[in-house]
Structures are given as structure tokens and as C-alpha cells.
Amino acid sequence: MKLLFLPLMLFMLLAMAPQQSACAAQGHAVASSKGTDRLSLAMDIAKELRCPMATNQNLFESETAIASELKAQIYLMLEQGQSREQILDFMTQRYGEQIRYQPKLTLGTALLWGAPVLLFLGLILLALRPNFTRLTRTQ
């Protein structure tokens, strides 16, 4: 009986080995595709954030030590399952709104962008006002 059991077990192991290696290869492909997705998402997030040390560079382009640490932090947070918005909110809380290249629209940012337009329109109205009053007086 033992003599029959050993060849049967050997045959079953050999028969199942290609299936197991195929499953392992598929699992590796899924894991590596998740890794590349995570890496590309980390690079996209790093492109959206300014480097705190380098001027006019995002985290992706910067080679400073802090940029390397923040890129690693982004990747670790993605591995922990945090979303893009959670990571951006964390970085904003830690470094302030100036770390974002595209800050959220708040009253302060609306005034920052709207004030030059309002000032320009006001100057045009001021420049046209004396001409308008002269025209009405001559008639």
C-alpha cells in the first residue's frame, strides 16, 4: 500500500505544480500592476505639490532631501490605503495651503485673483468718468 501511495503523491504534486506556478505568476502580475498603479498615483500627487525647499519646483522634479522624504511619505500613505484627497489634505495641514500648486477656492484665494480685475475695472471707470462729465456739461 505504501508503495502505491508514494508514486500517486509524486504524480499529484507534479500535476499540480504548473497550476500553482501559473497562479503564482498571475498573483505576481496583479501585485506588480497594483504597485505600478500606486507608483503612478504617487508621482501624480508629487507633481501637484510644491517642494518646501526648492523654488518653482514640484516634489516630483525636486532633488532635495525633504522632497525625497515627502515622496516616500506619499507612497507609504498610498500603501496604507489612503486616498489622493486624504494625502493632499494631510500635506496641506502640515505645510499650509502654499504647498499646493492649485489651492482650493476660498474667500482669500478669490480675493487674490479677483482684486487685480476689480482694480483694473475701477481704474478704467475713473479714467472714463472725467470725460463723461465733460461731455454732459458741454451739451
DSSP file with accessible surface (Angstrom, degrees, kcal/mol):
  #  RESIDUE AA STRUCTURE BP1 BP2  ACC     N-H-->O    O-->H-N    N-H-->O    O-->H-N    TCO  KAPPA ALPHA  PHI   PSI    X-CA   Y-CA   Z-CA
    1    1 A M     >        0   0  196      0, 0.0     4,-1.8     0, 0.0     3,-0.2   0.000 360.0 360.0 360.0 -42.3    0.0    0.0    0.0
    2    2 A K  H  >  +     0   0  185      1,-0.2     4,-1.9     2,-0.2     0, 0.0   0.850 360.0  56.6 -64.7 -34.3    2.8    2.4    0.9
    3    3 A L  H  4 S+     0   0  153      1,-0.2    -1,-0.2     2,-0.2     5,-0.1   0.856 109.5  44.9 -66.5 -33.3    4.5    1.7   -2.4
    4    4 A L  H  > S+     0   0  129     -3,-0.2     4,-1.5     2,-0.2    -1,-0.2   0.845 109.6  56.1 -76.6 -34.1    1.4    2.7   -4.3
    5    5 A F  H  X S+     0   0  130     -4,-1.8     4,-2.4     2,-0.2     5,-0.2   0.905 102.3  54.9 -67.4 -41.0    0.8    5.9   -2.2
    6    6 A L  H  X S+     0   0  128     -4,-1.9     4,-2.3     2,-0.2     5,-0.2   0.943 110.3  43.0 -63.9 -49.2    4.3    7.4   -2.8
    7    7 A P  H  > S+     0   0   74      0, 0.0     4,-2.6     0, 0.0    -1,-0.2   0.894 113.6  53.8 -65.0 -34.3    4.1    7.4   -6.7
    8    8 A L  H  X S+     0   0   96     -4,-1.5     4,-2.2     2,-0.2    -2,-0.2   0.928 110.2  46.1 -64.8 -42.7    0.5    8.6   -6.5
    9    9 A M  H  X S+     0   0   77     -4,-2.4     4,-2.5     2,-0.2    -1,-0.2   0.911 112.4  50.9 -65.3 -41.9    1.5   11.6   -4.3
   10   10 A L  H  X S+     0   0  102     -4,-2.3     4,-2.3    -5,-0.2     5,-0.2   0.922 110.3  49.5 -62.7 -42.6    4.5   12.3   -6.6
   11   11 A F  H  X S+     0   0  141     -4,-2.6     4,-2.4     2,-0.2    -2,-0.2   0.916 111.2  49.4 -62.7 -42.6    2.2   12.3   -9.6
   12   12 A M  H  X S+     0   0   94     -4,-2.2     4,-2.0     2,-0.2    -2,-0.2   0.909 110.8  49.7 -65.7 -39.8   -0.3   14.7   -7.9
   13   13 A L  H  X S+     0   0  114     -4,-2.5     4,-1.3     1,-0.2    -1,-0.2   0.925 113.5  45.6 -65.0 -42.7    2.5   17.1   -6.9
   14   14 A L  H  < S+     0   0  118     -4,-2.3    -2,-0.2     1,-0.2    -1,-0.2   0.868 112.7  51.1 -68.5 -35.0    3.9   17.1  -10.4
   15   15 A A  H  < S+     0   0   52     -4,-2.4     4,-0.5    -5,-0.2    -1,-0.2   0.860 114.6  42.7 -70.5 -34.0    0.4   17.5  -12.0
   16   16 A M  H  X S+     0   0   86     -4,-2.0     4,-2.4    -5,-0.2     5,-0.2   0.671  93.7  82.5 -87.6 -15.5   -0.4   20.5   -9.7
   17   17 A A  H  X S+     0   0   43     -4,-1.3     4,-2.6     1,-0.2     5,-0.2   0.917  90.5  49.0 -59.8 -44.9    2.9   22.3  -10.0
   18   18 A P  H  > S+     0   0   78      0, 0.0     4,-2.2     0, 0.0    -1,-0.2   0.915 112.1  50.0 -63.5 -36.0    2.1   24.0  -13.3
   19   19 A Q  H  > S+     0   0  124     -4,-0.5     4,-2.5     2,-0.2    -2,-0.2   0.924 112.0  47.2 -65.9 -42.7   -1.2   25.2  -11.9
   20   20 A Q  H  X S+     0   0  119     -4,-2.4     4,-2.6     2,-0.2    -1,-0.2   0.909 112.8  48.0 -66.7 -40.3    0.4   26.6   -8.8
   21   21 A S  H  X S+     0   0   75     -4,-2.6     4,-2.4    -5,-0.2    -1,-0.2   0.877 111.7  50.9 -69.0 -34.1    3.2   28.4  -10.7
   22   22 A A  H  X S+     0   0   49     -4,-2.2     4,-2.5    -5,-0.2    -2,-0.2   0.924 112.1  46.9 -66.0 -42.8    0.5   29.8  -13.1
   23   23 A C  H  X S+     0   0   80     -4,-2.5     4,-2.6     2,-0.2    -2,-0.2   0.910 112.7  49.5 -64.2 -40.3   -1.5   31.1  -10.1
   24   24 A A  H  X S+     0   0   64     -4,-2.6     4,-2.5     2,-0.2    -2,-0.2   0.907 110.4  50.4 -65.2 -39.2    1.6   32.5   -8.5
   25   25 A A  H  X S+     0   0   61     -4,-2.4     4,-2.4     2,-0.2    -2,-0.2   0.913 111.6  47.9 -66.0 -39.9    2.6   34.2  -11.8
   26   26 A Q  H  X S+     0   0  134     -4,-2.5     4,-2.5     2,-0.2    -2,-0.2   0.914 111.5  50.5 -66.0 -40.6   -0.9   35.7  -12.0
   27   27 A G  H  X S+     0   0   42     -4,-2.6     4,-2.6     1,-0.2    -2,-0.2   0.907 111.0  49.0 -62.7 -39.0   -0.7   36.8   -8.4
   28   28 A H  H  X S+     0   0  137     -4,-2.5     4,-2.9     2,-0.2     5,-0.2   0.901 110.5  50.8 -66.8 -39.7    2.7   38.4   -9.1
   29   29 A A  H  X S+     0   0   52     -4,-2.4     4,-2.3     2,-0.2    -2,-0.2   0.916 112.1  46.8 -65.3 -40.9    1.3   40.2  -12.2
   30   30 A V  H  X S+     0   0   79     -4,-2.5     4,-2.3     2,-0.2    -2,-0.2   0.936 114.1  48.0 -65.5 -42.8   -1.7   41.5  -10.1
   31   31 A A  H  X S+     0   0   59     -4,-2.6     4,-2.2     1,-0.2    -2,-0.2   0.913 113.3  47.0 -65.4 -40.8    0.6   42.6   -7.3
   32   32 A S  H  X S+     0   0   59     -4,-2.9     4,-2.4     2,-0.2    -1,-0.2   0.870 110.8  52.0 -71.5 -32.1    3.1   44.3   -9.8
   33   33 A S  H  X S+     0   0   53     -4,-2.3     4,-2.3    -5,-0.2    -2,-0.2   0.905 110.5  48.5 -69.2 -36.6    0.2   46.0  -11.6
   34   34 A K  H  X S+     0   0  120     -4,-2.3     4,-2.5     2,-0.2    -2,-0.2   0.901 111.2  51.8 -65.2 -38.7   -1.1   47.4   -8.2
   35   35 A G  H  X S+     0   0   20     -4,-2.2     4,-2.4     2,-0.2    -2,-0.2   0.905 110.8  46.0 -65.1 -41.1    2.4   48.5   -7.5
   36   36 A T  H  X S+     0   0   84     -4,-2.4     4,-2.6     2,-0.2    -1,-0.2   0.882 112.6  50.8 -71.1 -35.7    2.8   50.4  -10.8
   37   37 A D  H  X S+     0   0   99     -4,-2.3     4,-2.3     2,-0.2    -2,-0.2   0.924 112.4  47.1 -62.7 -43.7   -0.7   51.9  -10.3
   38   38 A R  H  X S+     0   0   75     -4,-2.5     4,-2.4     2,-0.2    -2,-0.2   0.907 112.5  50.0 -63.9 -41.0    0.3   53.0   -6.8
   39   39 A L  H  X S+     0   0   90     -4,-2.4     4,-2.3     2,-0.2    -2,-0.2   0.919 111.1  47.9 -65.8 -42.7    3.6   54.4   -8.1
   40   40 A S  H  X S+     0   0   50     -4,-2.6     4,-2.3     2,-0.2    -1,-0.2   0.898 112.3  49.7 -67.9 -36.1    2.0   56.4  -10.9
   41   41 A L  H  X S+     0   0   53     -4,-2.3     4,-2.4     2,-0.2    -2,-0.2   0.917 109.9  51.5 -66.2 -40.0   -0.6   57.8   -8.5
   42   42 A A  H  X S+     0   0   10     -4,-2.4     4,-2.5     1,-0.2    -2,-0.2   0.908 110.3  49.1 -62.8 -39.8    2.3   58.8   -6.1
   43   43 A M  H  X S+     0   0   70     -4,-2.3     4,-1.7     2,-0.2    -1,-0.2   0.909 109.8  51.6 -67.0 -38.9    4.0   60.5   -9.0
   44   44 A D  H  X S+     0   0   72     -4,-2.3     4,-0.8     2,-0.2    -2,-0.2   0.915 111.7  46.6 -62.7 -42.2    0.8   62.4   -9.9
   45   45 A I  H >X S+     0   0    0     -4,-2.4     3,-0.9     1,-0.2     4,-0.7   0.919 110.0  53.6 -65.6 -41.4    0.4   63.6   -6.4
   46   46 A A  H 3< S+     0   0    3     -4,-2.5    14,-1.2     1,-0.3    13,-1.1   0.825 105.4  54.8 -64.3 -28.3    4.0   64.6   -6.2
   47   47 A K  H 3< S+     0   0   98     -4,-1.7    -1,-0.3     1,-0.2    -2,-0.2   0.735 105.1  54.1 -75.0 -21.5    3.5   66.7   -9.3
   48   48 A E  H << S+     0   0   67     -3,-0.9    53,-2.0    -4,-0.8    54,-0.4   0.602 100.4  72.3 -85.4 -13.7    0.6   68.5   -7.7
   49   49 A L  B  < S-A  100   0A   0     -4,-0.7    10,-2.4    -3,-0.5    11,-0.3  -0.848  76.8-127.8-110.9 142.2    2.6   69.6   -4.6
   50   50 A R  B     -B   58   0B  88     49,-4.1     8,-0.3    -2,-0.4     5,-0.1  -0.526  27.5-112.6 -79.3 150.7    5.4   72.2   -4.3
   51   51 A C        -     0   0    6      6,-2.6     6,-0.2     3,-0.2     5,-0.1  -0.692  19.7-142.2 -79.3 129.8    8.7   71.4   -2.8
   52   52 A P  S    S+     0   0   60      0, 0.0    -1,-0.1     0, 0.0     6,-0.0   0.785  97.6  34.8 -65.2 -23.6    9.0   73.3    0.5
   53   53 A M  S    S+     0   0  141      2,-0.0     2,-0.3     4,-0.0    -2,-0.0   0.841 106.4  67.2 -99.4 -41.6   12.7   74.0   -0.1
   54   54 A A  S >  S-     0   0   22      3,-0.1     3,-0.7     1,-0.0     2,-0.4  -0.658  79.5-126.5 -87.3 138.1   13.1   74.4   -3.9
   55   55 A T  T 3  S-     0   0  126     -2,-0.3     3,-0.1     1,-0.2    -2,-0.0  -0.673  85.9  -0.7 -85.0 137.4   11.6   77.4   -5.6
   56   56 A N  T 3  S+     0   0  139     -2,-0.4     2,-0.4     1,-0.2    -1,-0.2   0.803 105.7 111.6  57.3  34.8    9.3   76.8   -8.5
   57   57 A Q    <   -     0   0   72     -3,-0.7    -6,-2.6    -6,-0.2    -1,-0.2  -0.997  58.9-137.0-133.1 142.9    9.7   73.1   -8.4
   58   58 A N  B  >  -B   50   0B  19     -2,-0.4     4,-1.9    -8,-0.3    -8,-0.3  -0.393  36.0-100.1 -86.5 174.2    7.2   70.4   -7.6
   59   59 A L  T  4 S+     0   0    0    -10,-2.4   -12,-0.2   -13,-1.1    12,-0.1   0.864 121.1  57.3 -62.5 -35.3    8.1   67.4   -5.4
   60   60 A F  T  4 S+     0   0   82    -14,-1.2    -1,-0.2   -11,-0.3   -13,-0.1   0.902 113.7  37.2 -64.0 -40.6    8.4   65.2   -8.4
   61   61 A E  T  4 S+     0   0  109    -15,-0.2    -1,-0.2    -3,-0.2    -2,-0.2   0.773  98.3  94.8 -82.5 -28.1   11.1   67.4  -10.0
   62   62 A S     <  -     0   0    1     -4,-1.9    -5,-0.0     1,-0.1    -4,-0.0  -0.353  51.2-166.8 -73.1 146.0   12.9   68.4   -6.9
   63   63 A E        +     0   0  182     -2,-0.1    -1,-0.1     4,-0.1    -4,-0.1   0.133  45.9 125.0-114.8  17.1   16.0   66.5   -5.7
   64   64 A T  S  > S-     0   0   42      1,-0.1     4,-1.9    -5,-0.1     5,-0.1  -0.314  72.8-113.0 -73.5 163.8   16.2   68.0   -2.1
   65   65 A A  H  > S+     0   0   72      1,-0.2     4,-2.2     2,-0.2     5,-0.2   0.906 116.9  51.8 -64.4 -41.3   16.2   65.7    0.9
   66   66 A I  H  > S+     0   0   44      1,-0.2     4,-2.6     2,-0.2    -1,-0.2   0.883 107.5  53.3 -65.3 -35.5   12.8   66.9    2.1
   67   67 A A  H  > S+     0   0    0      2,-0.2     4,-2.5     1,-0.2    -1,-0.2   0.919 108.6  49.5 -65.6 -40.5   11.3   66.2   -1.4
   68   68 A S  H  X S+     0   0   65     -4,-1.9     4,-2.1     1,-0.2    -2,-0.2   0.910 111.9  48.5 -63.6 -41.1   12.6   62.7   -1.2
   69   69 A E  H  X S+     0   0  127     -4,-2.2     4,-2.4     1,-0.2    -2,-0.2   0.908 112.2  48.3 -65.0 -41.2   11.2   62.2    2.2
   70   70 A L  H  X S+     0   0    4     -4,-2.6     4,-2.5     2,-0.2    -2,-0.2   0.878 109.4  52.3 -69.5 -36.6    7.8   63.6    1.2
   71   71 A K  H  X S+     0   0   63     -4,-2.5     4,-2.2     2,-0.2    -1,-0.2   0.919 111.5  47.2 -63.4 -41.4    7.7   61.4   -1.9
   72   72 A A  H  X S+     0   0   53     -4,-2.1     4,-2.6     2,-0.2    -2,-0.2   0.905 110.6  52.7 -65.2 -38.5    8.4   58.3    0.3
   73   73 A Q  H  X S+     0   0   65     -4,-2.4     4,-2.5     2,-0.2    -2,-0.2   0.910 108.3  50.6 -62.4 -42.5    5.7   59.5    2.7
   74   74 A I  H  X S+     0   0    1     -4,-2.5     4,-2.1     2,-0.2    -1,-0.2   0.939 111.5  47.6 -61.7 -45.9    3.2   59.8   -0.2
   75   75 A Y  H  X S+     0   0   65     -4,-2.2     4,-2.3     1,-0.2    -2,-0.2   0.919 112.0  49.6 -64.2 -41.4    4.0   56.2   -1.3
   76   76 A L  H  X S+     0   0   84     -4,-2.6     4,-1.7     1,-0.2    -1,-0.2   0.900 109.6  51.5 -64.3 -39.5    3.7   54.9    2.2
   77   77 A M  H  <>S+     0   0    5     -4,-2.5     5,-2.3     1,-0.2    -1,-0.2   0.881 109.4  50.2 -66.3 -35.6    0.4   56.6    2.7
   78   78 A L  H ><5S+     0   0   14     -4,-2.1     3,-1.4     1,-0.2    -1,-0.2   0.899 108.4  52.6 -66.9 -39.3   -0.9   55.0   -0.5
   79   79 A E  H 3<5S+     0   0   95     -4,-2.3    -1,-0.2     1,-0.3    -2,-0.2   0.829 104.2  57.3 -64.3 -30.3    0.3   51.6    0.6
   80   80 A Q  T 3<5S-     0   0  137     -4,-1.7    -1,-0.3    -5,-0.2    -2,-0.2   0.497 124.7-105.2 -78.7  -3.9   -1.7   52.1    3.8
   81   81 A G  T < 5 +     0   0   64     -3,-1.4    -3,-0.2     1,-0.3     2,-0.2   0.576  68.0 149.4  96.2   9.5   -4.8   52.6    1.7
   82   82 A Q      < -     0   0   63     -5,-2.3    -1,-0.3     1,-0.1     2,-0.1  -0.485  41.8-122.8 -78.2 150.3   -5.2   56.4    2.0
   83   83 A S     >  -     0   0   57     -2,-0.2     4,-2.1     1,-0.1     5,-0.2  -0.330  24.1-102.9 -87.6 170.6   -6.8   58.2   -0.9
   84   84 A R  H  > S+     0   0   73      1,-0.2     4,-2.6     2,-0.2     5,-0.2   0.911 122.2  49.7 -57.1 -45.9   -5.4   61.1   -3.0
   85   85 A E  H  > S+     0   0   99      1,-0.2     4,-2.6     2,-0.2    -1,-0.2   0.879 108.6  52.1 -65.4 -38.7   -7.6   63.6   -1.2
   86   86 A Q  H  > S+     0   0  100      2,-0.2     4,-2.3     1,-0.2    -1,-0.2   0.910 111.8  46.7 -63.4 -40.2   -6.5   62.3    2.2
   87   87 A I  H  X S+     0   0    0     -4,-2.1     4,-2.6     2,-0.2     5,-0.2   0.934 112.9  48.3 -68.0 -44.7   -2.9   62.7    1.3
   88   88 A L  H  X S+     0   0    4     -4,-2.6     4,-2.3     1,-0.2    -2,-0.2   0.909 112.5  49.3 -62.6 -40.2   -3.4   66.2   -0.1
   89   89 A D  H  X S+     0   0   57     -4,-2.6     4,-2.6     2,-0.2    -1,-0.2   0.909 110.5  50.8 -64.6 -40.8   -5.3   67.2    3.0
   90   90 A F  H  X S+     0   0   66     -4,-2.3     4,-2.2     2,-0.2    -2,-0.2   0.941 112.2  45.9 -61.3 -46.9   -2.5   65.8    5.2
   91   91 A M  H  X S+     0   0    0     -4,-2.6     4,-2.8     1,-0.2     5,-0.3   0.885 112.6  51.2 -65.4 -36.3    0.2   67.7    3.3
   92   92 A T  H  X S+     0   0   21     -4,-2.3     4,-2.1    -5,-0.2    -1,-0.2   0.906 110.8  48.1 -67.6 -40.7   -1.9   70.9    3.4
   93   93 A Q  H  < S+     0   0  165     -4,-2.6    -2,-0.2     1,-0.2    -1,-0.2   0.887 117.3  42.9 -64.5 -38.0   -2.4   70.6    7.1
   94   94 A R  H  < S+     0   0  136     -4,-2.2    -2,-0.2    -5,-0.2    -1,-0.2   0.898 131.8  18.3 -77.0 -41.2    1.3   70.0    7.7
   95   95 A Y  H  < S-     0   0   52     -4,-2.8     3,-0.2     1,-0.2    -3,-0.2   0.434 107.0-113.8-114.1  -3.5    2.8   72.6    5.3
   96   96 A G    ><  -     0   0   24     -4,-2.1     3,-1.6    -5,-0.3     4,-0.3  -0.115  42.9 -62.9  91.3 169.1    0.0   75.0    4.6
   97   97 A E  G >  S+     0   0   68      1,-0.3     3,-1.5     2,-0.2    -1,-0.2   0.748 121.2  75.0 -65.4 -23.2   -2.0   75.9    1.5
   98   98 A Q  G 3  S+     0   0  141      1,-0.3    -1,-0.3    -3,-0.2    -2,-0.1   0.646  80.0  72.3 -68.8 -10.5    1.1   77.2   -0.3
   99   99 A I  G <  S+     0   0    7     -3,-1.6   -49,-4.1    -7,-0.1     2,-0.3   0.780  85.1  81.3 -74.7 -20.8    2.3   73.6   -0.8
  100  100 A R  B <   -A   49   0A  23     -3,-1.5   -51,-0.2    -4,-0.3   -52,-0.1  -0.624  67.2-153.8 -85.4 139.3   -0.5   73.1   -3.4
  101  101 A Y  S    S+     0   0   77    -53,-2.0    -1,-0.1    -2,-0.3   -52,-0.1   0.794  98.5  35.8 -76.2 -31.0    0.0   74.3   -7.0
  102  102 A Q  S    S-     0   0  166    -54,-0.4    -1,-0.3    -3,-0.0     3,-0.1  -0.782  88.8-161.2-121.8  87.7   -3.7   74.6   -7.3
  103  103 A P        -     0   0   55      0, 0.0    -5,-0.1     0, 0.0    -6,-0.0  -0.226  29.8 -91.1 -68.0 159.0   -5.1   75.7   -3.9
  104  104 A K        -     0   0  101      1,-0.1     2,-0.7    -7,-0.0     5,-0.2  -0.340  46.6-101.9 -65.3 149.3   -8.7   75.2   -3.0
  105  105 A L        +     0   0  144      4,-0.1     2,-0.2    -3,-0.1    -1,-0.1  -0.649  58.6 153.9 -79.0 112.2  -11.0   78.2   -3.8
  106  106 A T     >  -     0   0   76     -2,-0.7     4,-2.5     1,-0.0     5,-0.2  -0.731  61.2 -91.5-124.4 179.8  -11.7   80.1   -0.7
  107  107 A L  H  > S+     0   0  137     -2,-0.2     4,-2.4     1,-0.2     5,-0.2   0.917 125.8  52.0 -61.3 -39.7  -12.6   83.7    0.0
  108  108 A G  H  > S+     0   0   48      1,-0.2     4,-2.1     2,-0.2    -1,-0.2   0.922 112.0  43.5 -64.2 -45.2   -8.9   84.6    0.4
  109  109 A T  H  > S+     0   0   22      2,-0.2     4,-2.1     1,-0.2     5,-0.2   0.873 112.1  54.2 -71.7 -32.9   -7.9   83.0   -3.0
  110  110 A A  H  X S+     0   0   44     -4,-2.5     4,-2.8     2,-0.2     5,-0.2   0.922 111.0  46.0 -64.6 -41.2  -10.9   84.5   -4.7
  111  111 A L  H  X S+     0   0  106     -4,-2.4     4,-2.5    -5,-0.2    -2,-0.2   0.896 109.9  54.9 -66.5 -38.3   -9.9   88.0   -3.5
  112  112 A L  H  < S+     0   0  124     -4,-2.1    -2,-0.2    -5,-0.2    -1,-0.2   0.904 118.3  33.5 -61.7 -40.8   -6.3   87.3   -4.5
  113  113 A W  H  X S+     0   0  194     -4,-2.1     4,-0.6     1,-0.1    -2,-0.2   0.810 122.8  46.1 -84.4 -31.8   -7.4   86.5   -8.1
  114  114 A G  H  X S+     0   0   26     -4,-2.8     4,-2.6    -5,-0.2     5,-0.2   0.770  95.3  73.6 -84.9 -25.9  -10.3   88.9   -8.3
  115  115 A A  H  X S+     0   0   51     -4,-2.5     4,-2.8    -5,-0.2     5,-0.2   0.914  95.5  49.5 -59.9 -44.5   -8.7   92.0   -6.8
  116  116 A P  H  > S+     0   0   78      0, 0.0     4,-2.5     0, 0.0    -1,-0.2   0.917 112.5  48.7 -62.4 -37.6   -6.5   92.9   -9.8
  117  117 A V  H  X S+     0   0   89     -4,-0.6     4,-2.5     2,-0.2     5,-0.2   0.941 113.5  46.2 -65.9 -46.0   -9.5   92.6  -12.1
  118  118 A L  H  X S+     0   0  118     -4,-2.6     4,-2.5     2,-0.2    -1,-0.2   0.904 112.8  50.7 -63.8 -39.3  -11.6   94.8   -9.9
  119  119 A L  H  X S+     0   0  116     -4,-2.8     4,-2.4    -5,-0.2    -2,-0.2   0.927 110.5  49.2 -64.4 -42.4   -8.8   97.3   -9.6
  120  120 A F  H  X S+     0   0  132     -4,-2.5     4,-2.1    -5,-0.2    -2,-0.2   0.929 112.2  47.4 -63.6 -44.9   -8.4   97.4  -13.3
  121  121 A L  H  X S+     0   0   91     -4,-2.5     4,-2.4     1,-0.2    -1,-0.2   0.901 111.3  52.0 -64.2 -39.3  -12.1   97.9  -13.9
  122  122 A G  H  X S+     0   0   30     -4,-2.5     4,-2.5    -5,-0.2    -2,-0.2   0.905 108.8  50.1 -63.7 -40.7  -12.1  100.7  -11.3
  123  123 A L  H  X S+     0   0  102     -4,-2.4     4,-2.4     2,-0.2    -1,-0.2   0.892 109.8  50.8 -65.8 -38.0   -9.2  102.5  -12.9
  124  124 A I  H  X S+     0   0   67     -4,-2.1     4,-2.2     2,-0.2    -2,-0.2   0.939 111.3  48.1 -64.6 -44.1  -11.0  102.3  -16.3
  125  125 A L  H  X S+     0   0  122     -4,-2.4     4,-1.8     1,-0.2    -2,-0.2   0.907 112.2  49.5 -63.3 -39.7  -14.2  103.8  -14.8
  126  126 A L  H  < S+     0   0  112     -4,-2.5    -1,-0.2     1,-0.2    -2,-0.2   0.895 111.3  49.2 -65.6 -38.1  -12.1  106.5  -13.1
  127  127 A A  H  X S+     0   0   63     -4,-2.4     4,-0.6     1,-0.2    -2,-0.2   0.860 115.0  44.0 -70.5 -34.1  -10.4  107.3  -16.3
  128  128 A L  H  X S+     0   0   99     -4,-2.2     4,-2.1    -5,-0.2    -1,-0.2   0.747  98.4  74.7 -82.1 -22.2  -13.7  107.5  -18.2
  129  129 A R  H  X S+     0   0  173     -4,-1.8     4,-2.4     1,-0.2     5,-0.2   0.921  93.6  48.5 -62.4 -48.0  -15.6  109.5  -15.6
  130  130 A P  H  > S+     0   0   56      0, 0.0     4,-2.0     0, 0.0    -1,-0.2   0.912 112.7  49.8 -62.1 -36.8  -14.0  112.9  -16.2
  131  131 A N  H  X S+     0   0   79     -4,-0.6     4,-1.9     2,-0.2    -2,-0.2   0.897 110.3  50.6 -66.5 -37.7  -14.5  112.6  -20.0
  132  132 A F  H  X S+     0   0  137     -4,-2.1     4,-1.9     1,-0.2    -1,-0.2   0.920 110.1  48.7 -67.4 -41.3  -18.2  111.6  -19.4
  133  133 A T  H  X S+     0   0   46     -4,-2.4     4,-1.7     1,-0.2    -1,-0.2   0.878 110.3  52.2 -69.7 -33.6  -18.8  114.7  -17.1
  134  134 A R  H  X S+     0   0  151     -4,-2.0     4,-1.7    -5,-0.2    -1,-0.2   0.899 108.5  51.1 -66.2 -38.4  -17.1  117.0  -19.7
  135  135 A L  H  X S+     0   0  105     -4,-1.9     4,-0.9     1,-0.2    -2,-0.2   0.894 110.5  47.9 -66.4 -38.4  -19.4  115.7  -22.4
  136  136 A T  H  < S+     0   0   71     -4,-1.9    -1,-0.2     1,-0.2    -2,-0.2   0.847 110.6  52.1 -73.3 -29.9  -22.5  116.2  -20.4
  137  137 A R  H  < S+     0   0  204     -4,-1.7    -1,-0.2     1,-0.2    -2,-0.2   0.858 105.8  53.6 -74.5 -33.8  -21.5  119.8  -19.4
  138  138 A T  H  <        0   0  114     -4,-1.7    -1,-0.2    -5,-0.2    -2,-0.2   0.763 360.0 360.0 -75.6 -20.6  -20.9  120.9  -23.0
  139  139 A Q     <        0   0  192     -4,-0.9    -3,-0.1    -5,-0.2    -1,-0.1   0.450 360.0 360.0 -84.6 360.0  -24.3  119.8  -24.2
